[in-house]
Amino acid sequence: MDHEDNGKRILIVDDDPNIRRFLTESLRLRGYDVQSYETAETALQQLESHSFDLALLDILLPGTNGLQLCRKLRDLPATKELPIIMMTAFYKQADHIRDAREQYGATDYLLKPFPLKTLHEKIDALIGAPAASPSSERLSVEGNLTETSLAHILHNLYSLRTTGLLHIEHGDVKKVVYIRNGYPIFVRSNLVREFLGQILIRKGTLTAEELEQSLQAAKEQGRRHGMILIEMGLLTPQQLDDTLRNQVTEKLLDTFSWAEGSYRFIQVREFKEGVTSIDLSPANLILQGLREYADNKQLLKALEPHLDLYMQQAENPLYRFQEIRLSVNEQRIFESCQGQITLKELLKRNQLSKKEAEPLFAALISTGILVGRTEAEVNAEAEGCEVPQDFRSKRAAFLKEYTWMMGQDYFTLLGVSKTDSREQVRKSYYNMVKKYHPDRFFEQAFLIDLKDKVNTLFQRISDAHDTLSDEKTKTHYLNELKDKSSNAKTNLENILQAETAFQKGMLLLQVKKYEDAAKSFTEALELNPNEIECLLYHAWTTYKSSAKDKDSAAQARTSLLRAVTINPKLSQAHLYLGHISKDEGNAKKAQRSFEKAIQCNPNCTEALRELRLLNMRKDKTENEKKGLFGKIFK
């Protein structure tokens, strides 16, 4: 076997060509030598003449599956001790990963979806960093839409939780989709008809003259067109938000009609500040795009490989509970997928609603919400979808759970003991994902305004899982708990007291008793220092009750920026930053903060009022200058 250089070589076996491209390029840029193959048979042939330092295998492979390949590798003398990481999107298979280790010899496993960073950490832990230095190049993957559909690309990006720019082209039409952590947030296009102003003219919201005036003002002031339209009174913040959301959605949906074209994804760490961010569910976009734009040929191409498979709802909650809006009939069809009927038979049973069924199945399969089985499931039972009965009581129940859960250590949060195995931690985590996944919550209108809290709670649950799943980080966390145990007092009683103090502070803030409010927020922070909302209100009331000098402004700004770093969409924090800049006489900086507040919350009327006041003062100053100029040269 050859292994000529000193570089570490990794074997990848996955039947999804796009996933292979992403994984291969990602590991290559880190300095590894990578070989990837579609089937176990091809990989085994290569092992006759090549040696590897680690194998990355997908469980679901055509022919010889990943587990069988793992066993064969263990039987070969050359690969008996080879570190092997298994990848799977299927919850039931992951549930028996301990058996997979014992029976098949897997070293570790990854449950899809997973971020590339997690993969890198696991590989580094098993074989160490590569000998070659990581490349400064950005991860870049390209291909054509004939081989890989847009639905498939979007789902791959969601599965790898990646951030970057997806460039797609069809003839002379070019679009760039901004992806953050697997979610599309914005789209740019070179089609004039898709520009914001043109859309508003078609809707009758703007006249051509108003469009020209607003564009000229935006150009002269170097500001966003949308904000100028708001200041001119031509749009409300909510109308702008709705229009931008529809604009971005339509730009992306239109590309589902492209049966041909090219794509290129370039990974970035983060986008520059100021990029419009409108979170869009990949699953919803895929369903809507296939339903409204894909032709019959595209749909049949997507469905054909699955016709003889038994359709079942995914057991992996991170796939199963993606946000997707189904009609009553679509929900009925979806509920019939219990692993006992093939896709071909399901399509026959829904002949009368064929136009609805075909795009539905194509979307559900593309997003991993439905999975295909080669054999029928025995005694499959529908999990069922909970229908909210009492919005108010459910909302109150969530807030109570949130308050308690945010104050617990990771073990209590997941409901596991300090001696429980990694498999037990994972089981508990996935049970919680079923209940607290943000996509599932946001299908229910009664929790929309609690989005920040839902995301914060889910992030804490994920952090708990990541920490307790690794022995090193778990040991470090246990040591931290020991250090804190002597003086830690974060219990339910403290959290409830903190909530009481916070609510008292809010009432005092409403009547502008800033000094008393600051005392209440100080008390709340001492009892529960992890509450971000308390941090921002404490910063603001402390500033308002101070002399408003340079030092107090700097302290308040530091706290508010810390809150924004933790949650960039806190509109109130941006609003208060705007007020501080305004007090300092920095109108330009204040304007940017007020605009950011409106972008985060189109219903932030105070920020809108402040923007209009700034604009009025600016116009007044300019008119006074013009008047003085006229008098001098009269």
N, C-alpha and C positions, 0 to 999 in steps of 0.2 A: 504493500500500500504506500502511496506517496503522501508526504506531508513535508514538501521541500523547504518551505520557509518556516520561520518561527512564529508566524501569525496563528491566532486561534481560529479554528474553523468550525462553523456551525451548520448543521443539516436542518433544513426546514421541509416538512411534508404537509401540504395543505392543498385541497382540490380547488380552492377559490383563488383564481389567478391574481385578483386585485389585492387580496390579503397578502399573498406571497410577495407581490411587488412592494407593498408597504413595509412588511417585516424585513425583507431582504435589504431594501435601501436604508432603512433605519439602522439596522445592525452594521451594514457596510460603513456608514458614516461614523459609527462609533469605533471603527478600526478592526472589526472582525472580517474574516474571509467567509462568505456565505454561499452555500449551494442550496437551491430549492427545487422541489419536485412535486408533481401533481398526485402521484400514486405511490403506494408502499412498494409495489413491484419494481418501479423505476429506481426508487431510492436504494433498494436492496442490491440491485445490479451495480450501482455506483460504489457501494461499499466494498466491492471486490477490488477496486483500484484506488480508493480514496479513504483516508482516515479523518475522523472528526473529533472535536473536543466536547461537543454537546449536540443533542438532537431536540428539535422542537416539533412535536407531532400533533396534528389535529385528530381528534377521536373519530369523527365521521369522515371516513375516506371511502371512495368507491373500491369494490373488491376487498382486499385485505384491509380491515379497519385499523385505526391507530393503536388500539389496545393489542390487537394481534401482532402488529408490527413491533410494538414494544417488547412483547414476549420473544419474538424471533431475534431481536437485537440482543436480548439477555442470553439467548442460547448460543450466540456466536462468540467465540473466544475473544475476538478483537473488540467487541462492543459490550462485553459482559459488565464492565464497570462504567460504561458511558453514562454521564448525567443525561436524563431524559425528562423534558417538561411536556406534559400533555395539555392540550388546549381543548376546551369544550364550551358550547353555549347551552348545553342541556343539563338542567337542574337535577334530574333523576340520576343521570350518569355521574354527575359531580357528587351526588349524595352517597355514592358507593365508591368514592375515590380511594378510601382505605383498602377496599378489596382490590382495586386496580393496582395499588402499590404492592400489596402482598402477592397477588396472583400474576400480575404482569410486569412488575418491577419498575414502575414509574418513580422517578426521584421527586418530582414536584408537579404542580398543575396550575393552570390559569383558567379562571371562569370568564368567558366573554359576557359582556363587553369589558375590556380592560385597557387602561392607558398604556402607551408605549413605555412610559417611565417605569411602570411596575415590572414589565418584561425585562427591561435593562437591569433593574435592581436584582431580580431573581438570577439572571445569567451571571452578573458580576459576583453574586454570592456563591455560585456554584463553581465557576471556573476562573474567577478573577477578571480584572480589567484586561482589555486586549493589549498586545505588545505594541501595536501601531497606535500613534496618537490619533484621537478623534478628529475627523475632518471639520473644517469650519464651514463647509457647504451646508446649505439647508436641505432638509429632506424634500425630495421632489419625485413625484410619481406621475406618469403620463400614459395615455392610451387613447383608444377611439371608442366612440359611443356605439358602434356597431357590435363590438365584442362585449363591452361592459355598459349596461344601461345606467342612466342617471340615478334611477331608484337604487340600484346596486351600489353605486359610488357613495351616495348619501348614507346608506346603511353601513357601509364599511367605515366611513368617517365617524359615525355614531358609535360603532363597535369599538373603535380604537380611541375614542374620546379625544380626538386630536383637534388642534387649532391651526388655522392657516387660510390660504386663498385658493379657491377652486376656480381655475380659468376654464371656461367652456366656449367652444367656437363652432359655428355652423355657417359655412360660406363666409359672407362678410360680417355676420352678426357675432359680436363678442360680448361675453358677460363674465363678471367676476363675483363669485359667491364668497362672502366672509363667513368662516366657520369657527365657532368658539366652543371648545370642549364637545365637539360632535354636533352642535346645534347651529343651523344657519341663522345669522343675525342681520345680514344686510346683503344687497345685490347692486352692483353697478352694471350699466348697459350702455352700448353705443347707439342704441335705437332712440331717435329723437322722440318718437311717440311715447316712449316710456319715461321721459323726463317728468319731474314733478309738475312743472308749469303746464305742460301739454295735457297732462291728465286732468288738472284742475279746469283748464279751458273746456275740455270735452264734457266735463261734468256740469259746466255752466257756473262754476264757483268763481272763476276769474274771467275778465275780459282780456283781449290781446293787449290793450293799453295798460291795464293794471299789471299784467305779467311783465311788460317791458320796463315799467317804472320800478317794480320790485326787484327785478334782476339787476337793474342799473344801481339801485341802492345797495344791494348785496355785494356787488362788485366794488363799489366805491368804499364801503365800510369793511370789506374783507370778512363778512359774516355769512352765516348760513341763510339760504333763501327762505327756509321755513320760518325762522325767527323774524325776518323782515316782514313776511306776510302777516304774522301775528301782530306785530307792532303797528302795521298799517290798518289793522282791524278787518282784514280780508279773510282771516281764518281764526278760529279759537284754538287753543292748545289741543283740545280733544279732537277737533276736526283734523288738525295736522297729524296727530298720532294715528288716527284711523286711516288717513290718506296714505301716510308713509307705510303703514302695515300692509294695506291693500296693494300699494305700489310694489313693495318688495316681494310680496307673495305672487303677484301677477308676473313680475319679471322672471321669477324662478319657475312658476308653473308652465309658462310658455315653452320652456326648454324640454318639457316632457314629450313634446310633439317631434323632437329631433331624433329621428331614427339613425341619422348619420352625424358625424362631427368628431371633434377631438376634445380631450380634457387634459388638464395638467394641474395637479395639486402641489402647492408649495407650503411646507410647514413653517409657521412663525411662532414665537413664544407668546406674543401678545400684540394687539393692534395699537397704533398710536392713539393718544387721547383725542376724543372728539368724534370718533367713528360712531355713526348712528347705530344703536343696538336694539333690535326688535327680535326677541327670542321666538323662534318658530319651531314647532315640533316636527322633526324629520318624518315621523310616521304619518302625521296629518297631511304634510305636504305631498308625500308619496301617494297616499290614497287620492287626494284631490287632483294631483297631476295626472295619474293614470286614469282616473274617472272622467276627467274633462278634456284631456289633451291627447292621450295615447290612442293610436289607431288599433284596429283589430289584429293586425299582423304583429305589432309590438306585444300585445297582451298574450297572444297565443305562443309567441316565442318565450315569454316569461313563464307560462304555465306548463308547456310541453314536458319538461324534465320531471314534473311532479305528478303527472296524471294518474299513475298507478300507485302512488303513495297514499297512505291513510293519514288524513289531516287531523292534527291534534293541537289544542291550545298549548303554547309554550309553558313549560313549568318554571323556566328561569324568569323570576319576577322582573328583572331589569329589562327584559324584552317584552314579557307579557303585559306589563302595566305602562307601556309607552302611551303618551297622550294621543288618542285617535278618536275622532267623532264619527260614530256610525248612526245611520238612519235606523228606524225601527225594524225595517226588513233586513238591513245589513246585520243588525244585532242578532236577529233570529237565525240568519244563515251562519253567523259566527258561532252561536251557541250550539249549533248542530255538529260542530267539529269536535268530536270526542275521541278520535283515534280509531273509529270503527267503520268509517266510510272513506273510500278513495276519492281523490279530487275529481276523477272522471265521473263517478257516480253523483257526487255533489253537484257538478255542473249540469248533469242530466235532470236532476231533481228540481233545478232552478231554471229550467228552459224559458219559462215565461218572464223571468227577470234576468235573462242572460246578460243584458247590457249593464246590469248592476252587479251581477255575480262575478263576471270575469275580471273587471278591474279591482273588485274587492279582494278576491283570492290572490291576484297578482301582488297587491299591496301588502296583504297580511303575510304572505310568504316572503316577499322581499325584505320586510322589516323584522322577520323572525318571530312575529306574534303567533303565527301558525308554523308548525314544523311537520315534516312528512316522515311517517314510519313505514318501514318495509312490511311489517306485520301489524294486524289489527290489535288494538288495545283491548284487553279483557276487563269487563266491568268498569269501564271508564265512567267517571262521574263528573258532572259539571261543577265547577267551583262556584259559579254564579256570580252575579255582579250586584253588589250592595246598592240599593236605591235609597238615597237620603230621604228620611221621613220628616224630621224636625230640624231644619237648618240651624235654628237658634241654639238648641240644646247640643247639637253636634259641634258647633263653633265653640261653645263654652267648654265642652269636653276636651276639644283639642288644646285650647289655651291652658286648661288645667294640666293636661299631660305635658305640654311643652314646658311649662313652669317647673314641673317636677323633674322631668327628664334632663333638662339643661343643667340641673344642679347635681346630677349623680356622677359617680366615677364610671369608667368604661365597663367594669364588670357588672355593676348594678344596672347600668343602662341596657346592656345586652341580655341581662338575666342569666349570666353564667358565673361559675365559681372561678377562683384563682387557679384551680388545678384542672379545669376542663380542657379537653383536647382542642386542637385547631378545628377539627371537624365539627365539634359541638358549638364552637364560636361561630363557624360559618353557617350552621343550621339556624342558629338564633338570629344571625344577621339577616338571612334571607327571609325569615318569617317577618322581621321588622320592615324589610324593604317592601313586602307585599302590602303592608299597612301604611307606610309613611313615604313611599316614593312620590316626589313632587308631581310627576306627570299624572298620577292617579288623583291626587288632591285637586289639581287645577281643572279637572273635568267638572268639579263641583263648585258652583258659583259662590257658595257661602264662605269659601276660603280664599277667594281671589285676593282680597286686601291683606291677607296674612302671608303673602308669598315670601316675604323676607324671613319670617319665622319658620315656615315650612322648609325653605332651603337651608337655613341655619341648622335646624334639627337634623335634617337628612345628612348634612355634612358631618355633624358630630357622630351620628350613627356609623357613617362610613369610616371616620377617623378611628372610632373604637374598634371596628373590625380590623382595619389595617394594623393597628398597634398590637392587638391581642393575637393576631394570626402569625406573627413573627416572634420567635423565642427571644431574640435580642432586644427588640423594642418592647416586648412584654416585660422582660426582666428590668429594663431601664424604667418603665412606667411603674412597676411595683416598688422600685427604690424611691421614685418620686413620691408615691403615696405614703411610704413610711416616713419620709422627711416632713411631709405635710400633716401627718396624723396627729402630732402633738398640739398643733395650733389651728388645724383646719376646723371650720365650723359651718361648712356648706351642707346643711341638711334641709329637710323640708320646711322646718319651722323658720329658718333663716330666709329661705326663698319666699315664703309667704309674707314675712315681715318686709322683705325688700319690695315685693309687689305693692304692699300697702303704702310704703313710703313713696314709691314711684307714682302711684295714683294721686297721692296727696300733693306731690310736687307738680303734677300736671294741672291739678285744679288751681293751685297757686299761680302757676304760669299763665293760665287763662285770664286771671284777674290782674296780671302784671305785678305780682308781689315777688319780684325776682330774687331778693335776698332770702326770703323764707323758702322759696322754691328750691334755691340752690342748696339749702341745708337739708331739705328732704331728699334731693337727688344724691347728696353726699352720703347720707345715711343708707340709701338704697345701694349705692356702689360699694360701700364697705361690706354690706351683707352679701351682695352678689356682683362681684367685679367683672363678670363676663357678659353682662347685659349691655349690648351696644347702644340701644336706644337711650338707656339711662346715661351712658357716657356722653352722648351728643347734647342731651338736654341739660346735663350738669355743666358742660362747657359753655353753653349759651347763657344760662341763668347766672353763672359766676361772672361772665363777661358783662352782662347787663347790670349787675349789681356792683360792678367795680368802677374805677375811675375812667375806664375805657382808654387807658394810655397804651403805649407801645408794648409794654410787658404783658398786660392783661390780654391784649389782642393776640400777641404771639402765643400765649399759653392756650387760649381758646382755639386758635387756628390749629395748633398741634393736635389737640384732642379731636377736633372735628375731622382733620385729615386722617387721623388714625381710624376713626369710625368709617370714613369713606374707603379707606384701604381694605378694611374687613368686608364692607358691603358697599360697592360703588353706586348702588341704586338708591341710597338713602336721600331722598329729595330734600328732607328737612335739613340735613347736614349741609348740602349745597346752598340752600336758602340762607342759612346762618352765615356761611362763609361769604356770601354775597353782601350781607348786611355789614359784616366787619370791614370788608374792602370798601364799601360805600362810606362808612364812618371815617375811614382813613383817607378818603378823597380820591381813591383809585377807581374811577367809574368804569374803566375798561375791564378791569379784573372782576368788579362786581357784576358787570353785564354777563361775563362768561359764566359766573357761578349761578346767576339767576336763570340763564338759558339752560344750564345743566339740570337745575331743579325741575324745570318744565319738561325736559326730555325724560327724566326719571318718573315724573308724575304730571301728566297733562292737566290734572285738576288742581295744581298748585296755584291758586288765584293770587296769593300774596307775591309770588315771584313774577307773575304776569303784570301785576300792578306796579311793581318796582321797575320792571323793564320799561313800561310806558312812561313812568315818571322820569327815568333817565333820558328817554328819547325826547320828552317834552323840554327838559332842561337844555339838552343839546341843541334842539331847534331854536330855543329862545336865545341861547348864547350866540349862535350863528347869525340870527336876525339882528341882534344888537351890534355885532361886529359889522354887518353890512350897513346898518344905519349910521354908525359912526364913520365908516368909510365914505358914505355918501355925503355926510355933513362936511367932512374935511375938504372934499373936492367939489363942493357945491359952487 
